[in-house]
Amino acid sequence: MTRRRDNGDQSTQESKITVMLIAVVILFLVCQLPTAVALLYKAFHEVEHGSNEDFLLRGLGNIFNFLVAVNAAGNFCAVLSSESKIQKDLSSHILPLPQGQTYQIALSLPEYSLLKHG
């Protein structure tokens, strides 16, 4: 009986990790692909300085840089939400509370909140 439960727990953990990895890859593609396309466009097409196209590409560059930051934050949230050991380490080392109190971490991308519980 114990082995079956351990296998079930291990299978559940592997499923969580698989879903997390797929989410990280999809987030990477969504956040990094626009930057790659813009860089390829600039590499093969000369943009005149001060033109409307130049200003458009600069504005898009800022948006794409923001997407890169979203990708980094999203990776952190994905790993944090999938690993209970990391959640415990985070709450005990980084966010210490007086004895008897715990944090409850509620993640819902693109935003998350850290709630004091108990």
C-alpha positions as CSV (number, residue, x, y, z in Angstrom):
1,M,0.0,0.0,0.0
2,T,2.7,2.4,0.9
3,R,4.5,1.9,-2.4
4,R,1.3,2.7,-4.4
5,R,0.8,5.9,-2.5
6,D,4.5,6.9,-3.0
7,N,4.1,6.2,-6.7
8,G,0.9,8.2,-6.8
9,D,2.6,11.1,-5.0
10,Q,5.6,10.9,-7.3
11,S,3.3,10.8,-10.4
12,T,1.5,13.8,-9.2
13,Q,4.7,15.7,-8.6
14,E,6.0,14.7,-12.0
15,S,2.7,16.0,-13.6
16,K,3.1,19.3,-11.8
17,I,6.6,19.7,-13.0
18,T,5.6,18.8,-16.6
19,V,2.8,21.3,-16.6
20,M,5.2,23.9,-15.1
21,L,7.8,23.3,-17.7
22,I,5.3,23.5,-20.6
23,A,4.0,26.8,-19.1
24,V,7.5,28.2,-18.9
25,V,8.2,27.3,-22.5
26,I,5.0,28.9,-23.7
27,L,5.6,32.0,-21.7
28,F,9.1,32.2,-23.1
29,L,7.9,32.0,-26.6
30,V,5.1,34.5,-26.1
31,C,7.5,37.0,-24.4
32,Q,10.7,36.5,-26.4
33,L,9.3,36.0,-30.0
34,P,8.3,39.6,-30.6
35,T,11.8,40.8,-29.6
36,A,13.4,38.2,-31.9
37,V,11.2,39.3,-34.8
38,A,11.9,43.0,-34.3
39,L,15.7,42.3,-34.1
40,L,15.6,40.3,-37.3
41,Y,13.6,43.0,-39.0
42,K,16.2,45.6,-38.0
43,A,19.0,43.4,-39.1
44,F,17.7,43.0,-42.7
45,H,15.9,46.4,-43.1
46,E,17.6,49.8,-42.8
47,V,15.5,52.1,-40.7
48,E,16.0,55.9,-41.3
49,H,16.8,57.7,-38.0
50,G,13.9,60.0,-36.9
51,S,11.4,58.4,-39.3
52,N,7.9,57.2,-38.1
53,E,9.2,53.7,-38.6
54,D,12.1,54.4,-36.2
55,F,9.8,55.8,-33.6
56,L,7.4,52.9,-33.9
57,L,10.3,50.4,-33.5
58,R,11.6,52.2,-30.5
59,G,8.1,52.1,-28.9
60,L,7.7,48.5,-29.7
61,G,11.2,47.9,-28.3
62,N,10.1,49.3,-24.9
63,I,7.0,47.1,-24.9
64,F,9.1,44.0,-25.8
65,N,11.6,44.8,-23.0
66,F,8.7,44.8,-20.6
67,L,7.7,41.4,-22.0
68,V,11.2,40.1,-21.2
69,A,10.7,41.3,-17.6
70,V,7.3,39.6,-17.5
71,N,9.0,36.4,-18.7
72,A,11.5,36.5,-15.8
73,A,8.8,37.2,-13.2
74,G,6.5,34.6,-14.7
75,N,9.2,31.9,-14.5
76,F,9.7,32.7,-10.8
77,C,5.9,32.5,-10.2
78,A,5.6,29.2,-12.1
79,V,8.4,27.5,-10.2
80,L,7.1,28.9,-6.9
81,S,3.6,27.7,-7.5
82,S,4.7,24.2,-8.5
83,E,7.2,23.3,-5.8
84,S,5.9,23.0,-2.2
85,K,9.5,22.7,-0.9
86,I,10.4,26.0,-2.4
87,Q,7.3,27.6,-0.9
88,K,8.3,26.3,2.6
89,D,11.9,27.5,2.2
90,L,10.7,30.9,1.0
91,S,8.3,31.3,3.9
92,S,10.8,30.2,6.5
93,H,14.0,32.0,5.3
94,I,12.9,35.0,3.3
95,L,9.5,35.9,4.9
96,P,9.9,34.9,8.6
97,L,6.8,35.3,10.8
98,P,6.3,35.0,14.5
99,Q,5.8,31.4,15.6
100,G,2.4,30.1,14.9
101,Q,1.7,32.2,11.9
102,T,2.1,31.2,8.3
103,Y,1.9,32.7,4.8
104,Q,-0.6,31.5,2.3
105,I,0.6,32.0,-1.3
106,A,-2.1,32.5,-3.8
107,L,-0.9,32.7,-7.4
108,S,-2.9,33.6,-10.4
109,L,-1.0,34.8,-13.4
110,P,-0.4,37.5,-14.4
111,E,-0.7,38.7,-10.8
112,Y,-0.2,37.1,-7.4
113,S,-0.7,38.0,-3.8
114,L,0.9,37.0,-0.6
115,L,-1.6,36.7,2.2
116,K,-0.9,36.5,5.9
117,H,-2.8,33.5,7.2
118,G,-3.4,32.4,10.8
